[in-house]
Amino acid sequence: MLRAVTAMGAGKLLGTNLRARRDEQGISLSELARRSGIAKGTLSQLESGAGNPTIETVFSLSNALGVPVSALLAESPAADLVVVRSADVDVLSGDAIDLRMLRRLEHPGGLFEIYNQEIRPDAVQQSDGHPGTEHHIVLDGSLRINALGRTVELGPGDYLAFRAAGSHSYEAVDGVVRSVLLLEYPPDVYPSAAGGPHLPG
């Protein structure tokens, strides 16, 4: 069976998943606002599908709810062969990065999220940290990553992995960088991932 996966729309999908995760945990909008540092009115807009989420917003919600990013952004594909067209997936933008989540993969050893990632040369993308390990493979351009007290520059074909719990940053050295980002979460981070989908995510 061949099934092309297309996006419901990042805002609408986030709204649906955010409400479902909040209901599962039995927490109010006010409590989620307190945990995430996002205003209650903004959360209400996001849940209605009217918001325009950024990378920072989604990661704040992920950390506040204790769920992987894909629990908020992914639809659950049910197919033996899955084709994802990057152009059909909504972009999640940050200060310097545009992400398109291509796939969420669950297995007994943990959870993986696969992203098409582009880093723009006009800013530095900062992250306060999040659970799991980041794996980067640069396809085009030169990428500078600061993590774990080190600065590493990657070119086409280069690979880097690091534990992402601490603050880290990304910068395109000369022109746009195109890369693949794989987020790996071990089963002890999101234990329910080993037992079945969190989803919708």
C-alpha positions as CSV (number, residue, x, y, z in Angstrom):
1,M,0.0,0.0,0.0
2,L,1.3,3.4,-1.0
3,R,0.2,6.4,1.0
4,A,1.4,9.9,0.6
5,V,1.5,11.7,3.9
6,T,0.4,15.4,3.7
7,A,0.1,17.9,6.4
8,M,-3.2,18.8,8.1
9,G,-1.4,22.1,8.8
10,A,1.0,22.7,11.6
11,G,-1.3,25.1,13.5
12,K,-4.4,23.0,13.3
13,L,-2.5,19.7,14.1
14,L,-0.8,21.4,17.1
15,G,-4.2,22.6,18.3
16,T,-5.7,19.1,18.1
17,N,-2.8,17.4,19.7
18,L,-2.2,20.1,22.4
19,R,-5.8,19.8,23.6
20,A,-5.6,16.0,23.6
21,R,-2.3,15.9,25.6
22,R,-3.7,18.4,28.1
23,D,-6.9,16.5,28.6
24,E,-4.9,13.2,29.0
25,Q,-2.9,14.8,31.8
26,G,-5.9,16.6,33.3
27,I,-4.3,20.0,33.5
28,S,-5.9,23.4,32.9
29,L,-4.9,26.1,30.4
30,S,-3.8,28.1,33.4
31,E,-1.5,25.4,34.6
32,L,0.0,24.8,31.2
33,A,0.6,28.5,30.9
34,R,2.4,28.4,34.2
35,R,4.6,25.5,33.2
36,S,5.4,26.7,29.7
37,G,5.7,30.4,30.2
38,I,3.2,31.0,27.4
39,A,0.2,33.3,28.0
40,K,-3.1,31.6,28.6
41,G,-4.7,33.6,25.7
42,T,-2.0,32.4,23.3
43,L,-2.5,28.8,24.4
44,S,-6.2,29.2,23.8
45,Q,-5.5,30.5,20.3
46,L,-3.1,27.6,19.6
47,E,-5.7,25.0,20.8
48,S,-8.3,26.5,18.4
49,G,-5.8,26.1,15.5
50,A,-5.6,29.8,15.0
51,G,-2.1,30.3,16.2
52,N,1.1,30.3,14.2
53,P,3.5,28.2,16.3
54,T,7.3,28.8,16.3
55,I,10.0,26.3,17.1
56,E,10.5,27.9,20.5
57,T,6.7,27.6,21.3
58,V,6.5,24.0,20.4
59,F,9.6,23.0,22.4
60,S,8.3,24.9,25.4
61,L,5.0,23.0,25.2
62,S,6.8,19.7,24.7
63,N,8.9,20.3,27.8
64,A,6.0,21.6,29.8
65,L,3.8,18.5,29.0
66,G,6.7,16.0,29.2
67,V,6.0,14.7,25.7
68,P,8.1,14.5,22.5
69,V,7.7,17.2,19.9
70,S,6.1,14.7,17.6
71,A,3.3,14.2,20.2
72,L,2.2,17.7,19.2
73,L,3.0,17.8,15.5
74,A,2.6,14.4,14.0
75,E,-0.2,12.6,12.3
76,S,0.1,8.8,12.6
77,P,0.7,7.2,9.3
78,A,-0.7,3.7,8.8
79,A,1.0,2.2,5.7
80,D,3.6,-0.3,4.7
81,L,5.3,2.2,2.4
82,V,5.2,5.9,3.4
83,V,6.1,8.8,1.1
84,V,6.5,12.2,2.6
85,R,7.0,15.2,0.2
86,S,8.8,17.9,2.1
87,A,7.0,20.6,0.1
88,D,3.7,19.3,1.5
89,V,4.8,19.6,5.1
90,D,4.2,22.9,7.0
91,V,7.3,24.7,8.1
92,L,8.0,25.3,11.8
93,S,10.3,28.4,11.9
94,G,12.6,29.7,14.6
95,D,15.0,32.6,14.6
96,A,17.3,30.9,12.1
97,I,15.9,27.5,11.5
98,D,13.1,26.1,9.3
99,L,12.0,22.6,10.3
100,R,9.7,20.2,8.5
101,M,8.9,17.0,10.5
102,L,9.0,14.1,8.0
103,R,8.4,11.1,10.3
104,R,8.0,9.9,13.8
105,L,9.3,6.3,14.5
106,E,8.5,4.4,17.6
107,H,10.1,1.1,18.7
108,P,10.9,-0.7,22.0
109,G,14.3,1.0,22.1
110,G,12.8,4.5,22.0
111,L,11.4,7.2,19.8
112,F,12.9,9.0,16.7
113,E,11.8,12.1,14.9
114,I,13.2,12.9,11.5
115,Y,13.3,16.5,10.2
116,N,14.3,18.3,7.0
117,Q,16.2,21.2,8.4
118,E,17.3,24.5,6.8
119,I,19.4,27.0,8.7
120,R,19.3,30.6,7.4
121,P,22.5,32.7,7.5
122,D,20.9,35.8,9.0
123,A,20.7,34.8,12.7
124,V,21.8,32.3,15.3
125,Q,19.3,29.7,16.6
126,Q,19.6,29.2,20.3
127,S,18.1,26.3,22.3
128,D,17.8,26.1,26.0
129,G,18.0,22.3,25.8
130,H,15.5,19.4,25.7
131,P,15.6,15.6,26.3
132,G,17.3,13.2,24.0
133,T,20.2,13.2,21.5
134,E,20.4,15.2,18.3
135,H,21.9,13.7,15.2
136,H,22.9,16.1,12.3
137,I,23.9,15.2,8.8
138,V,24.7,18.2,6.6
139,L,23.7,17.9,3.0
140,D,24.7,21.4,1.7
141,G,26.5,24.3,3.2
142,S,28.6,24.8,6.3
143,L,27.0,24.5,9.8
144,R,28.4,25.7,13.1
145,I,27.0,24.0,16.2
146,N,27.9,25.0,19.8
147,A,27.1,22.2,22.3
148,L,28.6,20.8,25.4
149,G,31.2,23.5,25.6
150,R,32.5,22.8,22.1
151,T,32.2,24.5,18.7
152,V,32.1,22.2,15.7
153,E,31.8,23.1,12.0
154,L,30.2,20.6,9.6
155,G,30.3,20.5,5.8
156,P,28.4,18.4,3.3
157,G,28.4,14.7,4.3
158,D,29.5,15.4,7.9
159,Y,27.7,14.0,10.9
160,L,27.5,15.1,14.5
161,A,25.6,13.8,17.5
162,F,25.3,15.3,21.0
163,R,23.1,15.0,24.1
164,A,20.7,18.0,23.8
165,A,19.8,18.5,27.5
166,G,22.1,21.6,27.8
167,S,21.9,24.9,25.9
168,H,23.2,24.7,22.3
169,S,23.1,26.8,19.1
170,Y,23.2,26.6,15.3
171,E,24.6,29.0,12.8
172,A,24.9,28.9,9.0
173,V,28.5,29.9,8.3
174,D,28.2,30.9,4.7
175,G,24.8,30.8,3.0
176,V,21.8,28.5,3.7
177,V,22.5,25.1,5.2
178,R,20.4,22.1,4.3
179,S,20.6,19.1,6.7
180,V,18.8,16.2,8.2
181,L,18.0,16.3,11.9
182,L,17.2,13.1,13.8
183,L,16.0,13.5,17.4
184,E,16.5,10.3,19.4
185,Y,14.6,9.9,22.7
186,P,15.5,6.8,24.8
187,P,12.6,4.8,26.3
188,D,13.3,6.1,29.8
189,V,12.6,9.7,28.7
190,Y,9.2,9.1,27.3
191,P,8.4,5.6,28.5
192,S,5.0,5.4,26.9
193,A,6.7,5.6,23.5
194,A,7.8,2.0,23.9
195,G,4.3,0.8,24.4
196,G,2.5,2.5,21.5
197,P,1.8,5.8,19.8
198,H,1.2,8.9,22.0
199,L,-0.7,10.4,19.1
200,P,-2.6,11.4,17.3
201,G,1.6,12.2,18.8
